[in-house]
Amino acid sequence: MEHIKASLEDFLSKAGLKVLLMEVALREALGEEANKAIFHTFKAGVLWVKVPNPSWAVEIMSKKTEIIQKMNIFLNEKLVCDLKTLVYSRESNDAEEERS
């Protein structure tokens, strides 16, 4: 059974469906604030989210535990262990890590 699960996860990852599912889970967890954050990447249990300014980084981080819980419930699996933010400028698309 584990072999099938690993094969399925590999297929989903290669097909980009896992990334899409993570993005949908993030949108569901953020609710009305979903337009303020952009899925950046997910690796080794850490979800990186881009936000337009430091105040949104603080807002997202203040709800970090709630967002992680909602995403894992949506995904029906504990995949997301940590959440980090990147602050970026819409004009230049430069990103810098938000210290959190």
Order of alpha helices (4+ residues) and beta strands (2+ residues): alpha-alpha-beta-beta-alpha-alpha-beta-beta
